[in-house]
């Protein structure tokens, strides 16, 4: 289960590059880093069902 948060952070979607959205939906662990992912990017990631 991903962690929900209200903290204001920029999205750091590792697959999109630069995304400045701050409506963070979830945090993911990628290469030992905790990355905030915005609602939009999360939708894209879930849609593409990327392997990680
Ligand atoms: Zn994003």
mmCIF file of the protein (N, C-alpha, C, O) and its ligand, coordinates in Angstrom:
data_MODEL
# 
_entry.id   MODEL 
# 
loop_
_entity.id 
_entity.type 
_entity.pdbx_number_of_molecules 
1 polymer     1 
2 non-polymer 1 
# 
_entity_poly.entity_id                      1 
_entity_poly.type                           'polypeptide(L)' 
_entity_poly.nstd_linkage                   no 
_entity_poly.nstd_monomer                   no 
_entity_poly.pdbx_seq_one_letter_code       
;(UNK)(UNK)(UNK)(UNK)(UNK)(UNK)(UNK)(UNK)(UNK)(UNK)(UNK)(UNK)(UNK)(UNK)(UNK)(UNK)
(UNK)(UNK)(UNK)(UNK)(UNK)(UNK)(UNK)(UNK)(UNK)(UNK)(UNK)(UNK)(UNK)(UNK)(UNK)(UNK)
(UNK)(UNK)(UNK)(UNK)(UNK)(UNK)(UNK)(UNK)(UNK)(UNK)(UNK)(UNK)(UNK)(UNK)(UNK)(UNK)
(UNK)(UNK)(UNK)(UNK)
;
_entity_poly.pdbx_seq_one_letter_code_can   XXXXXXXXXXXXXXXXXXXXXXXXXXXXXXXXXXXXXXXXXXXXXXXXXXXX 
_entity_poly.pdbx_strand_id                 A 
# 
loop_
_entity_poly_seq.entity_id 
_entity_poly_seq.num 
_entity_poly_seq.mon_id 
_entity_poly_seq.hetero 
1 1  UNK n 
1 2  UNK n 
1 3  UNK n 
1 4  UNK n 
1 5  UNK n 
1 6  UNK n 
1 7  UNK n 
1 8  UNK n 
1 9  UNK n 
1 10 UNK n 
1 11 UNK n 
1 12 UNK n 
1 13 UNK n 
1 14 UNK n 
1 15 UNK n 
1 16 UNK n 
1 17 UNK n 
1 18 UNK n 
1 19 UNK n 
1 20 UNK n 
1 21 UNK n 
1 22 UNK n 
1 23 UNK n 
1 24 UNK n 
1 25 UNK n 
1 26 UNK n 
1 27 UNK n 
1 28 UNK n 
1 29 UNK n 
1 30 UNK n 
1 31 UNK n 
1 32 UNK n 
1 33 UNK n 
1 34 UNK n 
1 35 UNK n 
1 36 UNK n 
1 37 UNK n 
1 38 UNK n 
1 39 UNK n 
1 40 UNK n 
1 41 UNK n 
1 42 UNK n 
1 43 UNK n 
1 44 UNK n 
1 45 UNK n 
1 46 UNK n 
1 47 UNK n 
1 48 UNK n 
1 49 UNK n 
1 50 UNK n 
1 51 UNK n 
1 52 UNK n 
# 
loop_
_struct_asym.id 
_struct_asym.entity_id 
A 1 
B 2 
# 
loop_
_chem_comp.id 
_chem_comp.type 
_chem_comp.mon_nstd_flag 
UNK 'L-peptide linking' . 
ZN  non-polymer         . 
# 
_pdbx_entity_nonpoly.entity_id   2 
_pdbx_entity_nonpoly.name        ? 
_pdbx_entity_nonpoly.comp_id     ZN 
# 
_pdbx_nonpoly_scheme.asym_id         B 
_pdbx_nonpoly_scheme.entity_id       2 
_pdbx_nonpoly_scheme.mon_id          ZN 
_pdbx_nonpoly_scheme.ndb_seq_num     1 
_pdbx_nonpoly_scheme.pdb_seq_num     101 
_pdbx_nonpoly_scheme.auth_seq_num    101 
_pdbx_nonpoly_scheme.pdb_mon_id      ZN 
_pdbx_nonpoly_scheme.auth_mon_id     ZN 
_pdbx_nonpoly_scheme.pdb_strand_id   A 
_pdbx_nonpoly_scheme.pdb_ins_code    . 
# 
loop_
_atom_site.group_PDB 
_atom_site.id 
_atom_site.type_symbol 
_atom_site.label_atom_id 
_atom_site.label_alt_id 
_atom_site.label_comp_id 
_atom_site.label_asym_id 
_atom_site.label_entity_id 
_atom_site.label_seq_id 
_atom_site.pdbx_PDB_ins_code 
_atom_site.Cartn_x 
_atom_site.Cartn_y 
_atom_site.Cartn_z 
_atom_site.occupancy 
_atom_site.B_iso_or_equiv 
_atom_site.pdbx_formal_charge 
_atom_site.auth_seq_id 
_atom_site.auth_comp_id 
_atom_site.auth_asym_id 
_atom_site.auth_atom_id 
_atom_site.pdbx_PDB_model_num 
ATOM   1   N  N  . UNK A 1 1  ? 0.854  -1.199 0.000   1.00 0.00 ? 1   UNK A N  1 
ATOM   2   C  CA . UNK A 1 1  ? 0.000  0.000  0.000   1.00 0.00 ? 1   UNK A CA 1 
ATOM   3   C  C  . UNK A 1 1  ? 0.881  1.238  0.000   1.00 0.00 ? 1   UNK A C  1 
ATOM   4   O  O  . UNK A 1 1  ? 1.802  1.357  0.808   1.00 0.00 ? 1   UNK A O  1 
ATOM   5   N  N  . UNK A 1 2  ? 0.602  2.129  -0.883  1.00 0.00 ? 2   UNK A N  1 
ATOM   6   C  CA . UNK A 1 2  ? 1.368  3.362  -0.963  1.00 0.00 ? 2   UNK A CA 1 
ATOM   7   C  C  . UNK A 1 2  ? 0.961  4.300  0.175   1.00 0.00 ? 2   UNK A C  1 
ATOM   8   O  O  . UNK A 1 2  ? -0.142 4.218  0.716   1.00 0.00 ? 2   UNK A O  1 
ATOM   9   N  N  . UNK A 1 3  ? 1.857  5.158  0.501   1.00 0.00 ? 3   UNK A N  1 
ATOM   10  C  CA . UNK A 1 3  ? 1.618  6.088  1.600   1.00 0.00 ? 3   UNK A CA 1 
ATOM   11  C  C  . UNK A 1 3  ? 0.939  7.362  1.102   1.00 0.00 ? 3   UNK A C  1 
ATOM   12  O  O  . UNK A 1 3  ? 1.396  7.988  0.146   1.00 0.00 ? 3   UNK A O  1 
ATOM   13  N  N  . UNK A 1 4  ? -0.127 7.726  1.745   1.00 0.00 ? 4   UNK A N  1 
ATOM   14  C  CA . UNK A 1 4  ? -0.802 8.967  1.394   1.00 0.00 ? 4   UNK A CA 1 
ATOM   15  C  C  . UNK A 1 4  ? -0.225 10.101 2.220   1.00 0.00 ? 4   UNK A C  1 
ATOM   16  O  O  . UNK A 1 4  ? 0.206  9.886  3.353   1.00 0.00 ? 4   UNK A O  1 
ATOM   17  N  N  . UNK A 1 5  ? -0.211 11.281 1.679   1.00 0.00 ? 5   UNK A N  1 
ATOM   18  C  CA . UNK A 1 5  ? 0.369  12.403 2.398   1.00 0.00 ? 5   UNK A CA 1 
ATOM   19  C  C  . UNK A 1 5  ? -0.249 13.711 1.963   1.00 0.00 ? 5   UNK A C  1 
ATOM   20  O  O  . UNK A 1 5  ? -0.826 13.811 0.880   1.00 0.00 ? 5   UNK A O  1 
ATOM   21  N  N  . UNK A 1 6  ? -0.125 14.704 2.805   1.00 0.00 ? 6   UNK A N  1 
ATOM   22  C  CA . UNK A 1 6  ? -0.585 16.038 2.450   1.00 0.00 ? 6   UNK A CA 1 
ATOM   23  C  C  . UNK A 1 6  ? 0.589  17.006 2.324   1.00 0.00 ? 6   UNK A C  1 
ATOM   24  O  O  . UNK A 1 6  ? 0.396  18.201 2.100   1.00 0.00 ? 6   UNK A O  1 
ATOM   25  N  N  . UNK A 1 7  ? 1.780  16.492 2.466   1.00 0.00 ? 7   UNK A N  1 
ATOM   26  C  CA . UNK A 1 7  ? 2.964  17.344 2.367   1.00 0.00 ? 7   UNK A CA 1 
ATOM   27  C  C  . UNK A 1 7  ? 3.072  17.931 0.963   1.00 0.00 ? 7   UNK A C  1 
ATOM   28  O  O  . UNK A 1 7  ? 2.710  17.289 -0.023  1.00 0.00 ? 7   UNK A O  1 
ATOM   29  N  N  . UNK A 1 8  ? 3.565  19.138 0.890   1.00 0.00 ? 8   UNK A N  1 
ATOM   30  C  CA . UNK A 1 8  ? 3.719  19.784 -0.407  1.00 0.00 ? 8   UNK A CA 1 
ATOM   31  C  C  . UNK A 1 8  ? 5.086  19.447 -0.987  1.00 0.00 ? 8   UNK A C  1 
ATOM   32  O  O  . UNK A 1 8  ? 6.121  19.922 -0.518  1.00 0.00 ? 8   UNK A O  1 
ATOM   33  N  N  . UNK A 1 9  ? 5.057  18.632 -1.997  1.00 0.00 ? 9   UNK A N  1 
ATOM   34  C  CA . UNK A 1 9  ? 6.301  18.264 -2.677  1.00 0.00 ? 9   UNK A CA 1 
ATOM   35  C  C  . UNK A 1 9  ? 6.033  18.187 -4.160  1.00 0.00 ? 9   UNK A C  1 
ATOM   36  O  O  . UNK A 1 9  ? 4.896  18.005 -4.595  1.00 0.00 ? 9   UNK A O  1 
ATOM   37  N  N  . UNK A 1 10 ? 7.082  18.325 -4.920  1.00 0.00 ? 10  UNK A N  1 
ATOM   38  C  CA . UNK A 1 10 ? 6.943  18.167 -6.352  1.00 0.00 ? 10  UNK A CA 1 
ATOM   39  C  C  . UNK A 1 10 ? 6.997  16.704 -6.735  1.00 0.00 ? 10  UNK A C  1 
ATOM   40  O  O  . UNK A 1 10 ? 7.674  15.892 -6.104  1.00 0.00 ? 10  UNK A O  1 
ATOM   41  N  N  . UNK A 1 11 ? 6.280  16.401 -7.766  1.00 0.00 ? 11  UNK A N  1 
ATOM   42  C  CA . UNK A 1 11 ? 6.308  15.055 -8.307  1.00 0.00 ? 11  UNK A CA 1 
ATOM   43  C  C  . UNK A 1 11 ? 7.714  14.738 -8.823  1.00 0.00 ? 11  UNK A C  1 
ATOM   44  O  O  . UNK A 1 11 ? 8.362  15.574 -9.452  1.00 0.00 ? 11  UNK A O  1 
ATOM   45  N  N  . UNK A 1 12 ? 8.167  13.523 -8.547  1.00 0.00 ? 12  UNK A N  1 
ATOM   46  C  CA . UNK A 1 12 ? 9.480  13.106 -9.049  1.00 0.00 ? 12  UNK A CA 1 
ATOM   47  C  C  . UNK A 1 12 ? 9.378  11.787 -9.786  1.00 0.00 ? 12  UNK A C  1 
ATOM   48  O  O  . UNK A 1 12 ? 10.119 10.834 -9.543  1.00 0.00 ? 12  UNK A O  1 
ATOM   49  N  N  . UNK A 1 13 ? 8.449  11.782 -10.670 1.00 0.00 ? 13  UNK A N  1 
ATOM   50  C  CA . UNK A 1 13 ? 8.235  10.592 -11.491 1.00 0.00 ? 13  UNK A CA 1 
ATOM   51  C  C  . UNK A 1 13 ? 9.503  10.238 -12.261 1.00 0.00 ? 13  UNK A C  1 
ATOM   52  O  O  . UNK A 1 13 ? 9.921  10.999 -13.134 1.00 0.00 ? 13  UNK A O  1 
ATOM   53  N  N  . UNK A 1 14 ? 10.121 9.101  -11.958 1.00 0.00 ? 14  UNK A N  1 
ATOM   54  C  CA . UNK A 1 14 ? 11.385 8.731  -12.625 1.00 0.00 ? 14  UNK A CA 1 
ATOM   55  C  C  . UNK A 1 14 ? 11.211 8.388  -14.094 1.00 0.00 ? 14  UNK A C  1 
ATOM   56  O  O  . UNK A 1 14 ? 12.191 8.335  -14.837 1.00 0.00 ? 14  UNK A O  1 
ATOM   57  N  N  . UNK A 1 15 ? 9.979  8.156  -14.521 1.00 0.00 ? 15  UNK A N  1 
ATOM   58  C  CA . UNK A 1 15 ? 9.744  7.776  -15.909 1.00 0.00 ? 15  UNK A CA 1 
ATOM   59  C  C  . UNK A 1 15 ? 9.380  8.961  -16.787 1.00 0.00 ? 15  UNK A C  1 
ATOM   60  O  O  . UNK A 1 15 ? 9.432  8.870  -18.013 1.00 0.00 ? 15  UNK A O  1 
ATOM   61  N  N  . UNK A 1 16 ? 9.015  10.059 -16.170 1.00 0.00 ? 16  UNK A N  1 
ATOM   62  C  CA . UNK A 1 16 ? 8.582  11.198 -16.965 1.00 0.00 ? 16  UNK A CA 1 
ATOM   63  C  C  . UNK A 1 16 ? 9.662  12.268 -17.074 1.00 0.00 ? 16  UNK A C  1 
ATOM   64  O  O  . UNK A 1 16 ? 9.649  13.077 -18.002 1.00 0.00 ? 16  UNK A O  1 
ATOM   65  N  N  . UNK A 1 17 ? 10.584 12.272 -16.139 1.00 0.00 ? 17  UNK A N  1 
ATOM   66  C  CA . UNK A 1 17 ? 11.597 13.306 -16.173 1.00 0.00 ? 17  UNK A CA 1 
ATOM   67  C  C  . UNK A 1 17 ? 11.194 14.463 -15.295 1.00 0.00 ? 17  UNK A C  1 
ATOM   68  O  O  . UNK A 1 17 ? 11.219 14.352 -14.069 1.00 0.00 ? 17  UNK A O  1 
ATOM   69  N  N  . UNK A 1 18 ? 10.820 15.576 -15.905 1.00 0.00 ? 18  UNK A N  1 
ATOM   70  C  CA . UNK A 1 18 ? 10.459 16.737 -15.099 1.00 0.00 ? 18  UNK A CA 1 
ATOM   71  C  C  . UNK A 1 18 ? 8.950  16.918 -15.030 1.00 0.00 ? 18  UNK A C  1 
ATOM   72  O  O  . UNK A 1 18 ? 8.287  17.187 -16.031 1.00 0.00 ? 18  UNK A O  1 
ATOM   73  N  N  . UNK A 1 19 ? 8.448  16.767 -13.859 1.00 0.00 ? 19  UNK A N  1 
ATOM   74  C  CA . UNK A 1 19 ? 7.036  16.996 -13.610 1.00 0.00 ? 19  UNK A CA 1 
ATOM   75  C  C  . UNK A 1 19 ? 6.954  17.860 -12.360 1.00 0.00 ? 19  UNK A C  1 
ATOM   76  O  O  . UNK A 1 19 ? 7.525  17.510 -11.327 1.00 0.00 ? 19  UNK A O  1 
ATOM   77  N  N  . UNK A 1 20 ? 6.263  18.963 -12.439 1.00 0.00 ? 20  UNK A N  1 
ATOM   78  C  CA . UNK A 1 20 ? 6.238  19.906 -11.319 1.00 0.00 ? 20  UNK A CA 1 
ATOM   79  C  C  . UNK A 1 20 ? 4.911  19.912 -10.571 1.00 0.00 ? 20  UNK A C  1 
ATOM   80  O  O  . UNK A 1 20 ? 4.645  20.796 -9.757  1.00 0.00 ? 20  UNK A O  1 
ATOM   81  N  N  . UNK A 1 21 ? 4.104  18.935 -10.854 1.00 0.00 ? 21  UNK A N  1 
ATOM   82  C  CA . UNK A 1 21 ? 2.833  18.860 -10.131 1.00 0.00 ? 21  UNK A CA 1 
ATOM   83  C  C  . UNK A 1 21 ? 3.082  18.634 -8.644  1.00 0.00 ? 21  UNK A C  1 
ATOM   84  O  O  . UNK A 1 21 ? 4.039  17.966 -8.254  1.00 0.00 ? 21  UNK A O  1 
ATOM   85  N  N  . UNK A 1 22 ? 2.222  19.192 -7.840  1.00 0.00 ? 22  UNK A N  1 
ATOM   86  C  CA . UNK A 1 22 ? 2.384  19.041 -6.392  1.00 0.00 ? 22  UNK A CA 1 
ATOM   87  C  C  . UNK A 1 22 ? 1.225  18.282 -5.761  1.00 0.00 ? 22  UNK A C  1 
ATOM   88  O  O  . UNK A 1 22 ? 1.163  18.125 -4.541  1.00 0.00 ? 22  UNK A O  1 
ATOM   89  N  N  . UNK A 1 23 ? 0.321  17.820 -6.590  1.00 0.00 ? 23  UNK A N  1 
ATOM   90  C  CA . UNK A 1 23 ? -0.803 17.050 -6.047  1.00 0.00 ? 23  UNK A CA 1 
ATOM   91  C  C  . UNK A 1 23 ? -0.388 15.590 -5.892  1.00 0.00 ? 23  UNK A C  1 
ATOM   92  O  O  . UNK A 1 23 ? -0.853 14.701 -6.606  1.00 0.00 ? 23  UNK A O  1 
ATOM   93  N  N  . UNK A 1 24 ? 0.500  15.386 -4.934  1.00 0.00 ? 24  UNK A N  1 
ATOM   94  C  CA . UNK A 1 24 ? 1.098  14.064 -4.749  1.00 0.00 ? 24  UNK A CA 1 
ATOM   95  C  C  . UNK A 1 24 ? 0.053  13.044 -4.307  1.00 0.00 ? 24  UNK A C  1 
ATOM   96  O  O  . UNK A 1 24 ? -0.691 13.245 -3.348  1.00 0.00 ? 24  UNK A O  1 
ATOM   97  N  N  . UNK A 1 25 ? 0.032  11.957 -5.041  1.00 0.00 ? 25  UNK A N  1 
ATOM   98  C  CA . UNK A 1 25 ? -0.945 10.903 -4.758  1.00 0.00 ? 25  UNK A CA 1 
ATOM   99  C  C  . UNK A 1 25 ? -0.308 9.793  -3.920  1.00 0.00 ? 25  UNK A C  1 
ATOM   100 O  O  . UNK A 1 25 ? -0.896 9.327  -2.944  1.00 0.00 ? 25  UNK A O  1 
ATOM   101 N  N  . UNK A 1 26 ? 0.874  9.384  -4.301  1.00 0.00 ? 26  UNK A N  1 
ATOM   102 C  CA . UNK A 1 26 ? 1.530  8.274  -3.614  1.00 0.00 ? 26  UNK A CA 1 
ATOM   103 C  C  . UNK A 1 26 ? 3.040  8.492  -3.564  1.00 0.00 ? 26  UNK A C  1 
ATOM   104 O  O  . UNK A 1 26 ? 3.594  9.344  -4.259  1.00 0.00 ? 26  UNK A O  1 
ATOM   105 N  N  . UNK A 1 27 ? 3.675  7.698  -2.727  1.00 0.00 ? 27  UNK A N  1 
ATOM   106 C  CA . UNK A 1 27 ? 5.135  7.632  -2.735  1.00 0.00 ? 27  UNK A CA 1 
ATOM   107 C  C  . UNK A 1 27 ? 5.521  6.236  -3.182  1.00 0.00 ? 27  UNK A C  1 
ATOM   108 O  O  . UNK A 1 27 ? 4.900  5.243  -2.802  1.00 0.00 ? 27  UNK A O  1 
ATOM   109 N  N  . UNK A 1 28 ? 6.555  6.187  -3.993  1.00 0.00 ? 28  UNK A N  1 
ATOM   110 C  CA . UNK A 1 28 ? 7.052  4.889  -4.423  1.00 0.00 ? 28  UNK A CA 1 
ATOM   111 C  C  . UNK A 1 28 ? 8.524  4.780  -4.035  1.00 0.00 ? 28  UNK A C  1 
ATOM   112 O  O  . UNK A 1 28 ? 9.211  5.784  -3.847  1.00 0.00 ? 28  UNK A O  1 
ATOM   113 N  N  . UNK A 1 29 ? 8.979  3.563  -3.922  1.00 0.00 ? 29  UNK A N  1 
ATOM   114 C  CA . UNK A 1 29 ? 10.402 3.345  -3.684  1.00 0.00 ? 29  UNK A CA 1 
ATOM   115 C  C  . UNK A 1 29 ? 11.027 2.870  -4.978  1.00 0.00 ? 29  UNK A C  1 
ATOM   116 O  O  . UNK A 1 29 ? 10.647 1.840  -5.535  1.00 0.00 ? 29  UNK A O  1 
ATOM   117 N  N  . UNK A 1 30 ? 11.986 3.636  -5.440  1.00 0.00 ? 30  UNK A N  1 
ATOM   118 C  CA . UNK A 1 30 ? 12.629 3.342  -6.706  1.00 0.00 ? 30  UNK A CA 1 
ATOM   119 C  C  . UNK A 1 30 ? 14.120 3.523  -6.533  1.00 0.00 ? 30  UNK A C  1 
ATOM   120 O  O  . UNK A 1 30 ? 14.586 4.613  -6.201  1.00 0.00 ? 30  UNK A O  1 
ATOM   121 N  N  . UNK A 1 31 ? 14.867 2.462  -6.754  1.00 0.00 ? 31  UNK A N  1 
ATOM   122 C  CA . UNK A 1 31 ? 16.325 2.495  -6.576  1.00 0.00 ? 31  UNK A CA 1 
ATOM   123 C  C  . UNK A 1 31 ? 16.696 3.054  -5.201  1.00 0.00 ? 31  UNK A C  1 
ATOM   124 O  O  . UNK A 1 31 ? 17.566 3.916  -5.076  1.00 0.00 ? 31  UNK A O  1 
ATOM   125 N  N  . UNK A 1 32 ? 16.032 2.556  -4.202  1.00 0.00 ? 32  UNK A N  1 
ATOM   126 C  CA . UNK A 1 32 ? 16.302 2.925  -2.808  1.00 0.00 ? 32  UNK A CA 1 
ATOM   127 C  C  . UNK A 1 32 ? 15.979 4.384  -2.487  1.00 0.00 ? 32  UNK A C  1 
ATOM   128 O  O  . UNK A 1 32 ? 16.400 4.897  -1.451  1.00 0.00 ? 32  UNK A O  1 
ATOM   129 N  N  . UNK A 1 33 ? 15.247 5.041  -3.352  1.00 0.00 ? 33  UNK A N  1 
ATOM   130 C  CA . UNK A 1 33 ? 14.832 6.412  -3.066  1.00 0.00 ? 33  UNK A CA 1 
ATOM   131 C  C  . UNK A 1 33 ? 13.316 6.486  -2.955  1.00 0.00 ? 33  UNK A C  1 
ATOM   132 O  O  . UNK A 1 33 ? 12.588 5.759  -3.631  1.00 0.00 ? 33  UNK A O  1 
ATOM   133 N  N  . UNK A 1 34 ? 12.864 7.372  -2.093  1.00 0.00 ? 34  UNK A N  1 
ATOM   134 C  CA . UNK A 1 34 ? 11.436 7.559  -1.895  1.00 0.00 ? 34  UNK A CA 1 
ATOM   135 C  C  . UNK A 1 34 ? 10.996 8.720  -2.767  1.00 0.00 ? 34  UNK A C  1 
ATOM   136 O  O  . UNK A 1 34 ? 11.396 9.863  -2.544  1.00 0.00 ? 34  UNK A O  1 
ATOM   137 N  N  . UNK A 1 35 ? 10.174 8.423  -3.755  1.00 0.00 ? 35  UNK A N  1 
ATOM   138 C  CA . UNK A 1 35 ? 9.800  9.433  -4.724  1.00 0.00 ? 35  UNK A CA 1 
ATOM   139 C  C  . UNK A 1 35 ? 8.316  9.763  -4.648  1.00 0.00 ? 35  UNK A C  1 
ATOM   140 O  O  . UNK A 1 35 ? 7.481  8.859  -4.676  1.00 0.00 ? 35  UNK A O  1 
ATOM   141 N  N  . UNK A 1 36 ? 7.975  11.053 -4.552  1.00 0.00 ? 36  UNK A N  1 
ATOM   142 C  CA . UNK A 1 36 ? 6.577  11.455 -4.597  1.00 0.00 ? 36  UNK A CA 1 
ATOM   143 C  C  . UNK A 1 36 ? 6.067  11.440 -6.038  1.00 0.00 ? 36  UNK A C  1 
ATOM   144 O  O  . UNK A 1 36 ? 6.734  11.917 -6.956  1.00 0.00 ? 36  UNK A O  1 
ATOM   145 N  N  . UNK A 1 37 ? 4.893  10.891 -6.207  1.00 0.00 ? 37  UNK A N  1 
ATOM   146 C  CA . UNK A 1 37 ? 4.294  10.809 -7.540  1.00 0.00 ? 37  UNK A CA 1 
ATOM   147 C  C  . UNK A 1 37 ? 2.933  11.510 -7.521  1.00 0.00 ? 37  UNK A C  1 
ATOM   148 O  O  . UNK A 1 37 ? 2.102  11.247 -6.652  1.00 0.00 ? 37  UNK A O  1 
ATOM   149 N  N  . UNK A 1 38 ? 2.722  12.385 -8.469  1.00 0.00 ? 38  UNK A N  1 
ATOM   150 C  CA . UNK A 1 38 ? 1.465  13.127 -8.502  1.00 0.00 ? 38  UNK A CA 1 
ATOM   151 C  C  . UNK A 1 38 ? 0.336  12.242 -9.032  1.00 0.00 ? 38  UNK A C  1 
ATOM   152 O  O  . UNK A 1 38 ? 0.560  11.167 -9.587  1.00 0.00 ? 38  UNK A O  1 
ATOM   153 N  N  . UNK A 1 39 ? -0.872 12.736 -8.840  1.00 0.00 ? 39  UNK A N  1 
ATOM   154 C  CA . UNK A 1 39 ? -2.045 11.976 -9.235  1.00 0.00 ? 39  UNK A CA 1 
ATOM   155 C  C  . UNK A 1 39 ? -2.015 11.631 -10.715 1.00 0.00 ? 39  UNK A C  1 
ATOM   156 O  O  . UNK A 1 39 ? -2.332 10.507 -11.104 1.00 0.00 ? 39  UNK A O  1 
ATOM   157 N  N  . UNK A 1 40 ? -1.641 12.585 -11.527 1.00 0.00 ? 40  UNK A N  1 
ATOM   158 C  CA . UNK A 1 40 ? -1.629 12.385 -12.970 1.00 0.00 ? 40  UNK A CA 1 
ATOM   159 C  C  . UNK A 1 40 ? -0.630 11.309 -13.379 1.00 0.00 ? 40  UNK A C  1 
ATOM   160 O  O  . UNK A 1 40 ? -0.951 10.394 -14.137 1.00 0.00 ? 40  UNK A O  1 
ATOM   161 N  N  . UNK A 1 41 ? 0.594  11.441 -12.856 1.00 0.00 ? 41  UNK A N  1 
ATOM   162 C  CA . UNK A 1 41 ? 1.633  10.474 -13.196 1.00 0.00 ? 41  UNK A CA 1 
ATOM   163 C  C  . UNK A 1 41 ? 1.275  9.087  -12.680 1.00 0.00 ? 41  UNK A C  1 
ATOM   164 O  O  . UNK A 1 41 ? 1.504  8.083  -13.355 1.00 0.00 ? 41  UNK A O  1 
ATOM   165 N  N  . UNK A 1 42 ? 0.722  9.043  -11.504 1.00 0.00 ? 42  UNK A N  1 
ATOM   166 C  CA . UNK A 1 42 ? 0.352  7.749  -10.939 1.00 0.00 ? 42  UNK A CA 1 
ATOM   167 C  C  . UNK A 1 42 ? -0.661 7.052  -11.835 1.00 0.00 ? 42  UNK A C  1 
ATOM   168 O  O  . UNK A 1 42 ? -0.603 5.839  -12.036 1.00 0.00 ? 42  UNK A O  1 
ATOM   169 N  N  . UNK A 1 43 ? -1.590 7.838  -12.370 1.00 0.00 ? 43  UNK A N  1 
ATOM   170 C  CA . UNK A 1 43 ? -2.579 7.279  -13.289 1.00 0.00 ? 43  UNK A CA 1 
ATOM   171 C  C  . UNK A 1 43 ? -1.913 6.692  -14.515 1.00 0.00 ? 43  UNK A C  1 
ATOM   172 O  O  . UNK A 1 43 ? -2.300 5.626  -14.994 1.00 0.00 ? 43  UNK A O  1 
ATOM   173 N  N  . UNK A 1 44 ? -0.906 7.395  -15.023 1.00 0.00 ? 44  UNK A N  1 
ATOM   174 C  CA . UNK A 1 44 ? -0.186 6.927  -16.203 1.00 0.00 ? 44  UNK A CA 1 
ATOM   175 C  C  . UNK A 1 44 ? 0.598  5.663  -15.880 1.00 0.00 ? 44  UNK A C  1 
ATOM   176 O  O  . UNK A 1 44 ? 0.608  4.708  -16.657 1.00 0.00 ? 44  UNK A O  1 
ATOM   177 N  N  . UNK A 1 45 ? 1.250  5.669  -14.729 1.00 0.00 ? 45  UNK A N  1 
ATOM   178 C  CA . UNK A 1 45 ? 2.041  4.509  -14.327 1.00 0.00 ? 45  UNK A CA 1 
ATOM   179 C  C  . UNK A 1 45 ? 1.141  3.293  -14.161 1.00 0.00 ? 45  UNK A C  1 
ATOM   180 O  O  . UNK A 1 45 ? 1.459  2.200  -14.631 1.00 0.00 ? 45  UNK A O  1 
ATOM   181 N  N  . UNK A 1 46 ? 0.033  3.494  -13.497 1.00 0.00 ? 46  UNK A N  1 
ATOM   182 C  CA . UNK A 1 46 ? -0.889 2.386  -13.266 1.00 0.00 ? 46  UNK A CA 1 
ATOM   183 C  C  . UNK A 1 46 ? -1.445 1.870  -14.588 1.00 0.00 ? 46  UNK A C  1 
ATOM   184 O  O  . UNK A 1 46 ? -1.667 0.672  -14.766 1.00 0.00 ? 46  UNK A O  1 
ATOM   185 N  N  . UNK A 1 47 ? -1.662 2.803  -15.508 1.00 0.00 ? 47  UNK A N  1 
ATOM   186 C  CA . UNK A 1 47 ? -2.229 2.442  -16.797 1.00 0.00 ? 47  UNK A CA 1 
ATOM   187 C  C  . UNK A 1 47 ? -1.261 1.607  -17.620 1.00 0.00 ? 47  UNK A C  1 
ATOM   188 O  O  . UNK A 1 47 ? -1.646 0.632  -18.267 1.00 0.00 ? 47  UNK A O  1 
ATOM   189 N  N  . UNK A 1 48 ? -0.003 2.007  -17.582 1.00 0.00 ? 48  UNK A N  1 
ATOM   190 C  CA . UNK A 1 48 ? 1.005  1.307  -18.379 1.00 0.00 ? 48  UNK A CA 1 
ATOM   191 C  C  . UNK A 1 48 ? 1.493  0.038  -17.699 1.00 0.00 ? 48  UNK A C  1 
ATOM   192 O  O  . UNK A 1 48 ? 2.103  -0.820 -18.337 1.00 0.00 ? 48  UNK A O  1 
ATOM   193 N  N  . UNK A 1 49 ? 1.226  -0.080 -16.412 1.00 0.00 ? 49  UNK A N  1 
ATOM   194 C  CA . UNK A 1 49 ? 1.622  -1.264 -15.679 1.00 0.00 ? 49  UNK A CA 1 
ATOM   195 C  C  . UNK A 1 49 ? 3.120  -1.539 -15.846 1.00 0.00 ? 49  UNK A C  1 
ATOM   196 O  O  . UNK A 1 49 ? 3.540  -2.637 -16.210 1.00 0.00 ? 49  UNK A O  1 
ATOM   197 N  N  . UNK A 1 50 ? 3.901  -0.500 -15.564 1.00 0.00 ? 50  UNK A N  1 
ATOM   198 C  CA . UNK A 1 50 ? 5.349  -0.617 -15.706 1.00 0.00 ? 50  UNK A CA 1 
ATOM   199 C  C  . UNK A 1 50 ? 5.917  -1.607 -14.690 1.00 0.00 ? 50  UNK A C  1 
ATOM   200 O  O  . UNK A 1 50 ? 5.400  -1.769 -13.585 1.00 0.00 ? 50  UNK A O  1 
ATOM   201 N  N  . UNK A 1 51 ? 6.981  -2.248 -15.104 1.00 0.00 ? 51  UNK A N  1 
ATOM   202 C  CA . UNK A 1 51 ? 7.653  -3.178 -14.203 1.00 0.00 ? 51  UNK A CA 1 
ATOM   203 C  C  . UNK A 1 51 ? 8.680  -2.436 -13.363 1.00 0.00 ? 51  UNK A C  1 
ATOM   204 O  O  . UNK A 1 51 ? 9.378  -1.560 -13.873 1.00 0.00 ? 51  UNK A O  1 
ATOM   205 N  N  . UNK A 1 52 ? 8.780  -2.769 -12.099 1.00 0.00 ? 52  UNK A N  1 
ATOM   206 C  CA . UNK A 1 52 ? 9.723  -2.101 -11.210 1.00 0.00 ? 52  UNK A CA 1 
ATOM   207 C  C  . UNK A 1 52 ? 10.184 -3.059 -10.136 1.00 0.00 ? 52  UNK A C  1 
ATOM   208 O  O  . UNK A 1 52 ? 10.988 -2.687 -9.281  1.00 0.00 ? 52  UNK A O  1 
HETATM 209 ZN ZN . ZN  B 2 .  ? 3.877  13.957 -11.986 1.00 0.00 ? 101 ZN  A ZN 1 
# 
